[in-house]
Protein backbone atom coordinates (compact mmCIF):
# COMPACT_ATOMS: atom_id res chain seq x y z
CA UNK A 1 0.00 0.00 0.00
CA UNK A 2 1.14 3.51 -0.63
CA UNK A 3 1.17 6.22 1.99
CA UNK A 4 -2.47 7.02 1.24
CA UNK A 5 -3.61 3.43 1.65
CA UNK A 6 -4.05 2.71 -2.05
CA UNK A 7 -2.26 -0.14 -3.81
CA UNK A 8 0.74 0.79 -5.97
CA UNK A 9 -0.22 0.81 -9.64
CA UNK A 10 1.80 0.78 -12.83
CA UNK A 11 1.84 3.69 -15.17
CA UNK A 12 1.58 1.16 -17.97
CA UNK A 13 -0.41 1.67 -21.09
CA UNK A 14 -2.40 -0.72 -23.22
CA UNK A 15 0.57 -2.34 -25.03
CA UNK A 16 2.29 -3.21 -21.75
CA UNK A 17 -0.88 -4.66 -20.28
CA UNK A 18 -1.58 -6.72 -23.42
CA UNK A 19 1.99 -8.05 -23.34
CA UNK A 20 1.64 -8.89 -19.64
CA UNK A 21 -1.63 -10.75 -20.32
CA UNK A 22 -0.03 -12.60 -23.25
CA UNK A 23 2.85 -13.78 -21.08
CA UNK A 24 0.33 -14.87 -18.45
CA UNK A 25 -1.52 -16.92 -21.07
CA UNK A 26 1.74 -18.53 -22.21
CA UNK A 27 2.49 -19.49 -18.61
CA UNK A 28 -1.02 -20.93 -18.24
CA UNK A 29 -0.52 -23.01 -21.40
CA UNK A 30 2.83 -24.23 -20.05
CA UNK A 31 1.10 -25.17 -16.78
CA UNK A 32 -1.47 -27.25 -18.68
CA UNK A 33 1.31 -28.97 -20.58
CA UNK A 34 3.13 -29.78 -17.32
CA UNK A 35 0.29 -31.56 -15.54
CA UNK A 36 2.46 -34.66 -15.06
CA UNK A 37 4.66 -32.56 -12.71
CA UNK A 38 2.17 -31.12 -10.19
CA UNK A 39 4.51 -28.76 -8.33
CA UNK A 40 5.71 -27.15 -11.55
CA UNK A 41 2.17 -26.94 -12.94
CA UNK A 42 0.75 -25.32 -9.80
CA UNK A 43 3.59 -22.80 -9.51
CA UNK A 44 3.39 -21.85 -13.18
CA UNK A 45 -0.40 -21.58 -13.08
CA UNK A 46 -0.24 -19.26 -10.06
CA UNK A 47 2.33 -17.07 -11.81
CA UNK A 48 0.25 -16.94 -14.97
CA UNK A 49 -2.90 -16.11 -13.02
CA UNK A 50 -1.06 -13.33 -11.19
CA UNK A 51 0.10 -11.82 -14.47
CA UNK A 52 -3.33 -12.05 -16.10
CA UNK A 53 -5.15 -10.52 -13.13
CA UNK A 54 -2.43 -7.88 -12.87
CA UNK A 55 -2.88 -6.97 -16.53
CA UNK A 56 -6.64 -6.63 -16.10
CA UNK A 57 -6.40 -4.60 -12.88
CA UNK A 58 -3.31 -2.59 -13.87
CA UNK A 59 -0.89 -3.94 -11.26
CA UNK A 60 2.85 -4.03 -11.78
CA UNK A 61 4.34 -7.52 -11.60
CA UNK A 62 6.80 -6.20 -9.01
CA UNK A 63 4.18 -4.10 -7.23
CA UNK A 64 3.67 -6.64 -4.48
CA UNK A 65 7.37 -6.60 -3.69
CA UNK A 66 7.44 -2.81 -3.69
CA UNK A 67 4.58 -2.76 -1.19
CA UNK A 68 6.48 -5.05 1.19
CA UNK A 69 9.67 -3.02 0.92
CA UNK A 70 7.77 0.22 1.52
CA UNK A 71 6.03 -1.29 4.56
CA UNK A 72 9.23 -2.70 6.09
CA UNK A 73 10.88 -0.48 8.70
CA UNK A 74 14.14 1.05 7.61
CA UNK A 75 17.17 0.52 9.75
CA UNK A 76 19.44 3.43 10.48
CA UNK A 77 22.95 2.70 9.33
CA UNK A 78 25.78 4.20 11.29
CA UNK A 79 28.76 5.48 9.32
CA UNK A 80 31.77 3.20 9.55
CA UNK A 81 34.80 4.88 11.09
CA UNK A 82 38.16 4.03 9.60
C-alpha positions, 0 to 999 in steps of 0.5 A: 500500500502507498502512503495514502492506503491505495495499492501501488499501480503501474503507469503502464499503457495498453501495449504493456498490459496486453503483453503482460496478459499474453505472457500470463496466457503462455504461462497458463498453457505451459502449466497445462502442458506440465500436468504430469509434474504437479509442483511445476504446474501449480507454480506456473499456473499461479504465476500466470494467473497473477500476471493475467489478473495484474494486466486486467487490474493494472498492477505491476508484476513487481508491485507486491514486492514494492509494497512489502519493501515500503512497509518494512521499517528502515534501519538506520545505518551508522557510518563506519569509522576508519 
